[in-house]
Amino acid sequence: MSNPRGRVLIVAGSDSGGGAGIQADLRAVTMLGGFGMTAITALTAQNTLGVFGVHPLPPDFVIQQMRVVLDDIGADVIKIGMLGNAEITDSVADFLETIPDIPVVLDPVMVSTSGSALLDDPGMSAMKRRLLPRALVVTPNLREAEALTGLPVRTLGDMEMAAAELLTVGARGVLLKGGHLDGNELVDLLMASGLRAEFRHPRIDTRHTHGTGCTLASAIAAGLAQGLSLPQAVEIACAYVQSAIRNAPGFGKGHGPLGIGKA
């Protein structure tokens, strides 16, 4: 095709257990009709019980992966997940300055589902300072929003204030995920210039939620890469994640992986 669509370059860590990270990203992009490519930032030794080891890759090799993919295949959207440290974060931010026309979906991965730290404090500072202003949409959960804004996020009103703060910092769009709020109904809040939308879903009582954040952000990226508007991409991505949670295979003794979803 002279103008291919649906290409998503995923910049993230690898999950040896297959539930999150690059593995979850590629599943979501593929199932939603996109074409996924990768620049791996770190190797992890993990399973459903936790993260037992992290091996960050050299920043120059992370950038080399991005560069050779873009030089040959190109990308319609770049999805950023786990970066691991400030050196990789700054290197990715430097490289993104050379490709300002490619939209970025930023999943600010800081802590795994099992509670393991996946980004150091200097890396979080670099992300806030350099990557948030580059993001078309950033997709924090409540804990990540608190870390990025310094605000308590306990209610829907708190979510709106935190999202507004992230827009002030420079993100063009914020999808604040409400999975950690109490109640039988979950609310994800999307805010951008002139836009406020709520996406409500019934809470699914399950421990099999490993990779939900990665999956959601990559599903959004797949939609955007195929020409959907941001609200359309978010709506389809949310439906896909709900379906994937319901179809979880039940693997592992801890926080198990999602299954294959349907939009």
N, C-alpha and C positions, 0 to 999 in steps of 0.2 A: 504494500500500500504506500502511496506517496505521503500520506499523513496518518501514520498509525496512532492508535489511542490505547490507553489502558496499561501503559508501562509504568511500573512502580519500582523505584530503587529503594530498597529497605536497608537502612543503616542501623544495625542493632547487634546484640549479643546472641550467641548460640546456646540453646538449652539442650543438654545431653538427654534429658528426659522426654523431650519432644513436646512438652505442653505449652511452653511460652516461647518468647524470643523469635529468632529467625524461622524456626519450624512452624510456629503458630501463624506468623506473618504470611509465609508463603501459602499455607493452607487457605487462609482467608482470601488473599488476593486471587488465587487460582479458582476457588469455588465461586467467586463473584465475577468471574469473567475477565480478570486482568492478567497481566504477565509480570511476574515478580522476579527481581534481580536483587543481589545482596552485596553489601559491604559489611563484613563481620568485624565487630569492634572488640569482642572478647569471647573466649571459650569458657564455658562454665561446666563444672561437675555438679549436677543437681538431679533430683528426682522429686516425687510428690511430697517428700518430707522436708526438703530444704535445699539450700545451696551449700555445697561442701567445698567448693574451690572455684576461684575466678582467675583467669589468665588473660589480662588485657593484651591486645595485639599492639605492635608499634604504630604510633599515629601516622607515620608516613606510609605504612602499608595499608591502613584503613583508607587513606586518601587515594592511594594508587588503585585500590579496588573501585572506588567511586569514579575516578578519572577514566579508566579504561572502559568501563561499562558505558559511561556517558559519551565518550568519544566515538564508540562504535554503534551502540544500540539506541542511546538516548533515553529519556524518561519524561513522562508527563507529570509525575508527582514524585517527591522524595518523602519517604516516611522515616522518621528518626525515633528509635527506641533507646535501649540501654547504651550509654556511652562510657560509663565506668569511672572516668577520671577527668580532671581539668585539661590535661594535655590533649586527649582525644577530642574533648568538647571544643577547645579552642581551635584545633586543627580543622575540624569539620566546619566550624563557623567561618574560618578563613576561606575555606574552599567554596562555601556557599556564596561568599561575596563575589566570586567569579562567575556564578550562574544565577543571577538575580531573577530570571524569568521563570524558573521552575518552582511551582508552589511546594510548600513544606507542611506536612502534618507532623506535629511534635507530640510524642507521648513521653512526658517527663518522668521516665522510670528512675525511681530512687530506692525503693524497697520492694523486695519480692513478696509474693503472696504469703510465704512462710515467715517473713520478717527480716530477711537478710538484706543488708545494705548493698545497693548496686550502683551508687554514685557517691563520691566523696564530697565533703563540704565545699572545697574549691571548685569542683565540677558543677555543683548546684549553683554557685555564684556565677560561674561562667555561662551556664545555661540561661539563667535569668537575664543576665546582662547582654548576651550576644545572640542567643537562639530564639528567645521569645519574640523579639522584634522582627525576626525573619519568618515566623510561622503564620501561615494562612489560618490554621486552627491548632490550638494546643488542647490536650485531652487529659487533664489531671483528675485523679480521684480526690476525695476530700482531704486526705492526709497530705498529698502532694500540693494541693492548693494552699493548705495552711503553711507548709514549708516555703512555698514560693512567695506568699504574701505577708506572712506573719500574723494573719488574722485567724481567729477561731471560726471554724465552719461546722456548725451543728444543726442548722435549720435551712430551709429553702431561702429564707431571707439572707442568711449568712452566705449561702452559695452565690446569690446575686451580687452581694457586696464584693466577694472574692473575685468573681468573674469580671466585675467592673474594674477592679484593681489591676488584674492581669491585662485588660485592654488598655488601661492607662500606661502600663509598663511598655506596651508596644505590640502585643499580639493582636492580629486582625480579627481573630475569632477565638472563642473559648467554648469548649464543651466540657462542663463540669459534671462529673459522674457522681450520682448520689447513692451509690451502693452501700455506703457505710452509714447512711441515715437509718433511724429506727422506722419500723412500720412495715405493713404488708405490701405497700406500693412503692416502687422506686421511681425517682424523678431525676432525669438527666437534663441539665439546663444548658441551652445553646444561646450564646450572646455574641453579637458582632455589631458593627455600626448599623443602626436602624433595624436591628433584628433581635428579637427575644422569643425563644420557642422552648416549650417543655415537652419532653418525651417520657411518657409514663408507662411503666410495665409492672406486672405483678411480681412480687419477690418469689423466687424459686428456692425452696428450702433444700440446700445441697452443699456438700463440701467440695464438689467438683467444679471449681471456679478458677483453676490455675490457667493463666493466659488470657483472661477476659480483656484486660487492658490492651495487650498487644493485638489481640484479635479485632477489637473494636476500632482501634486507630488504623490498622491495615485495611479493614473493610471500608472505612471512610476514604482512605487514600485510593482504593480501587474504584470507588464510585466517582470521585473527583477526576481520576485519570481517564475515565470514560465519558467525561463531559457533564456529569450531574452537578447541580447546584449544591452548595454546602448543606442546606436543610434536607434536600433529597438524599444526599449521600449519608447523612447522619441517620435519617429515618430507616433507610435500608440496612445500614450497619447495625443499628440497635436491634432490628428484627432478626438479623442473622445471628447475633450473639445470643439472643434469647433462645433461638432454635438450637444453637450449638450446645448451650447449657442443658437443655432438655434431652439432647441426644448424647450426653456424656457417657463414655463406655464404662465408667466405674473403675478405671485402673488405679493401682497404687494404694498405699496405706494412709496417705495424707490428703493434701489438696490436689485432687485428680484433674486431668486435662479435660478440656471441652471435646465434644464430638464434632462431626461435620454438620454445619448448619444449613438452613435454607432461608433465603431472603423472603 
